[in-house]
Amino acid sequence: MKKNLILLSGWAQPPKTLKTLCRLLSDIFNLKRVTSTDFFSAKGMEPIFSEYKDGCFVLGWSMGGMIAMESATQWPDTIKGLILINSTARFCSDKGYSFGLPGSHVRALRRSIKKDPEDTLIDHFTSVSSPHPVHVNILKDKAKQTLETGVDTLCSGLAYLLKTDLRRTVKSIQQRTLILHGLKDVIVPSEAGTFLSKTIPISTIEYCENIGHDLPMRRPRWIFEKVETWL
């Protein structure tokens, strides 16, 4: 019998981004995709988790992983396990925590996306795909898809990334957790994944060589195999 899986994507990622990974995971899960629009709505995640009386697993990529970790402590009886891809306890660097971008960078990104959203997203997606180049036409198309969600939703996501600090929260996560991280990530350094593996009580970490923040797009089968083994 298939288990239930909720999939939470990263900031500024349009629905089509993870289609290959979703197709693979659908072989072993009853899969439901949740967008940042759902999370930032007035009711938040409660209506979604209330559907799963028999429990579910949650997979989160980047910001989606942060939402997954936060949710794990709020719905400990519903969420049976976590799969965190290139995620972090804190997106912005801080005293004693250098595994993130400076807060000034995120604030600048928020200002820029209001003034020139398409070019700002193209620059961001270029960093996401690093160290591998992506043709500019593909990036432009992705930016246009992302902007269909609206600039306000994107700004809400950046506000969440600026303020959220889960370094204490993750210590109380009781669900078993699989952590997957690309070693070449320039958005969320792999050290952030290592921090999670050392802090979440029941956790396993796997690193992917020569892959950056776009691990779910570049190595979907690698992720599927790691998840299937972990289950």
Protein Blocks (a to p, Z undefined) as FASTA:
>chain_A
ZZdddddddehiafklmmmmmmmmmmmpccddddfklmmmmnlmmlmmmmmmnopaddde
hjlmmmmmmmmmmmmmlmnbdcdehiafbfbgcehiacbccfklmmmmmmmmmmmmmlmm
mmmmmmmmpcbdcdfklmmmmmmmmmmnopklmmmmmmmmmmpccklmmmmpmbdcdddd
dfkbckbgfklmmmmmmmmmbacddddehiafklmmmmmmlmmmmmmmmZZ
